[in-house]
Amino acid sequence: MNERITISIVTHNSRHIFDVLDHLKKELGANSNYDIHLFDNASKEEYLKRLEDYSSLITLHRSSENKGFGYGHNQVFEQSTSKYGIIFNPDITVEKKDLDQMLQRLKEEQVAAVCPKVLNPDGTTQYLVRRKLDVFDYMLRFIPFQFVKKLFDKRLSYFECRDLPDDQTSFIKMGSGCFMMIDIEKFREVGGFDERYFMYFEDNDLCLSFGKKGYKILYTPFETVIHLYEKGAHKNQKLFKIFLQSMAKFFNKWGWRFF
């Protein structure tokens, strides 16, 4: 194992990726320990041509078909010789000082993964940590009527782990795959991402697989990332269908909970 850290980004015509790469170039500079591997899932040719402008910054892996989020990350980490890696969405920005501090926590705590506080561009918190999953709470988040959500605010607050302290780290059951610093050996030991999920739920599945092996996941409120979150499944019928398919796969695997 070498001392370098593998950043894995999976793309498919991802619209924020060029801003994200520009930010990483500025933050990491020319001589960092972080290696950026970008796995592209069959994007358009003009998009791939633009990625070629970043050949000095990234190692580009190209797939002729889109096999999904988990598949792309698995391919990168299977080939990696690093001990530590980062599951990194193509719509995330982060400062190097936060990367370095999370890496230190991963080494000191010897956990499977470290998850930061995830922020919106306006600085508000995205509540993406989960302590349990059930069908009711997931579907409640898709209901457009705020008065319904207000009725179940306490329940949603519990589901979204809004009570996590801001003045100390916590061990959590499930973090978000939008950004997760991982021990690659432990990731491989649990089989990586389950590639039966095209997208959605594979991060929850991975976290439960870590827990099943007795490995811990650390949440830190002291380090942050910005997530340019667009809630695709809320707006796009095709993505919502994929979301429902993944939800069924998840509950079939881990047991159905409706409420």
N, C-alpha and C positions, 0 to 999 in steps of 0.2 A: 504494500500500500504506500502511495506517495503522499506528500503533505499538501498537495493541491486540492482544491475544492471544485467539484463539478456542478456547474449550474445547468440544469436541464429545462429548456423551454420548448413546448410543443405548440406548433402553429398550424393554422389553416386559414389563409387569407386574413389573418388577424390585423385589425385596423390600427391598433395602438403600438404594434411591435417596433416600428421605426423610432418613435419617440422613446420607447422603453430602451432600445439599444443605444440611442444617443445619450440617454441618461446614464446607463451603465458605463459607457465609454468615458464619460466625464468623471464619474465616481471612482472607477477602478484604475483609470490611468493605464500606463503601458506595462507596469511591472508588478501586478498583483498576483496573489496565489489562486485567483478565481479563473476557471476556464469555462467559457460559455459554449454549450453545445445546443444547437437549435435543430430540433427534429421537425421537418416540415411534412405535413400530411396532405400531399397532392394539391398544393395551392396553384393559382394561375401562373402562367409563365412570366407575365409582366411583374408580378409580385416577387417571384423567385429572382428575377433580374435585379430588382431593387435590393434584395438581400445580398447579392454578390458584392455590393458596395461596402459591405461590412466584413469582408473576408479576412481582414487583419484582426478583427475582434472576435469572430465566432468560428466554430467548426460546424458546418452545415451538413445535416443528414437529410437525404431526400427519399420520400416514399412515393411510389406511383399510385397508391390508393390510400384513402383515409380510413385507418383502422382504429382511430380514437385516441383519446387523451392518455389513458393508461398504457396502451401499447407503445406510444412514442417514448414516454418516460422509461418504460422497461427496457427498450432498445438502448437508450443512452446509458442507463446504469448497469446494464449487463456488460457493456464494453468498457466501463470506467475502471481505472486502476486506483482511484482515490478512495480514501476511507470515508470521507464525508461528501454529501451532495445536497443540492437544493432543488426541490420541486418548485418551479417558478412560472407563474402564469404570464402570458404575453401582454397582460394589462396591469403589471405591477411595477412600481418604482420604489426604490429603497436606497438608503445611504450606506456607504461602505462601513462607517463606524457601527451601524446597527448589525450589518452582516458579521463583522468581526466579534462583536459582543455576543451574538447568538451562537457563533462557533465556539466561543469560550465556554458558554453554558452547556452546550452539547458535550464537550469534552469533559467538563468537571462533573456533570450530573450523570454521565454515561447512560443517557436515555436513548430511546429509538428516534425521537424527533423533538424539535423545538418549534413552536408556533408563536409568531409575534401578535401584537394587537394590530388589527387591520382597520385602516381608516378610509373614509371617503375623501375625495379631493378637497372638500371643505373642512376637513379635520374632524368630522363626527365619526363615531365608531360604527363599524359594520359588525354586527353580532353574529359571528359565524361558528362559534364553538358550540358543540352539542354534548349534553350529558345523556340523552336518550333520543330515540327516534320512534315516532308512531305516525300513522297515516293522517289522523285528525290534525295534528299540529303542522304537518307539512302542507296539507291542503289549505289550512287556515291562512297561511302566508300568501296564498294566491287569490284570496277573496279581495275584490277591489273596494269593498265597503268598509270605511274606517270605523263606523259605529259597531260593526260586528267584531272587528279586531279589539276595539276598546272593551267590549264585553268580556273578552278572554285575555285581557292585557297581562294579568298575573301569570296565567298559564303560558303565554308566549314569552314572557320574561324568564320563566324557569327553563323553557325549551331552548331559548337563545343564550342561556348562561349570562344574563346581564348582571348577575350579582358577583361575578369574578372580581376580586380586589385589584385596585390600581396601584397598591403600594407594596405588593409582593408577588412572586411567581406562584403558579399553582400547577398541580398535576391535573390533567384533564383526560376525558375519555375519548373525545373526537375533536380534532382541529380541522381547519380548512386546507384543502389541497391547492388553494390559490398561491400559497407560499408555505413551504414546510422544509426546514433544514433537517436532514436525516443522516443517520448512520447507515451507510450503504450495505454493510454486512448484514445488519439486522433487517433491512429492507429486502435483501435477497433471501434471507432465512425464512421470511413469511411468504415468499413467492412473489414479491413485488405487488404491483396492481393486478387485480383480477380483470383480465382483458375481456370478459364477457360484458362488462359495462362499456358502452361506447363513450359516454360521458355522463356525468352526474352520479353521485353515490359512491364512486370508486375511492374517494378520500375517506369517507366514513367506514367503508369496508376495510381499507388498509389499517386505519386506526384500531378497529376492533380486532383485526388479525394481530397487530402488535400486542394488544392487551391480552389476547388469548395465549400468547407466548410468554406473558409475564413482563413485557417491556413497558416502560412508562413514556408518556408524552408530556412535555413541559410547555406551559403557556407563560409567556413573559409580556407584561404590560409596559415594560421599560423600553423595548425595541418595537418599532412600528414600520409598517409598509403602507403605501397608498395603493388602493385597488380601484381601478377605473371600471367599476362593476356596472354592467348594463342589464342584468336580470333577463337574459335572452329568453329563458323558458316562460317568462311572464308575458312576453310580447310576440313570440314566434310560435305558430301552431306546430311546425315541424319539430322544433326544439322541445315543446311541451310534450309531444308524443314520445320523444326519446327519454325525457324526464320520467314519464309514467312507466315506460318499459324498464328503465333502470331501477325505479322504485320497486317494481314487482320482483325483479331479480334480487334486490337487496333483502326484501322481507322473506322471499322464498328461501334465501340462504340462512338468514339470521333469526327467523321467526317473526310471524305477523303480530304487530301491536296496532290496534285501531284507535285506542284512546288512552 
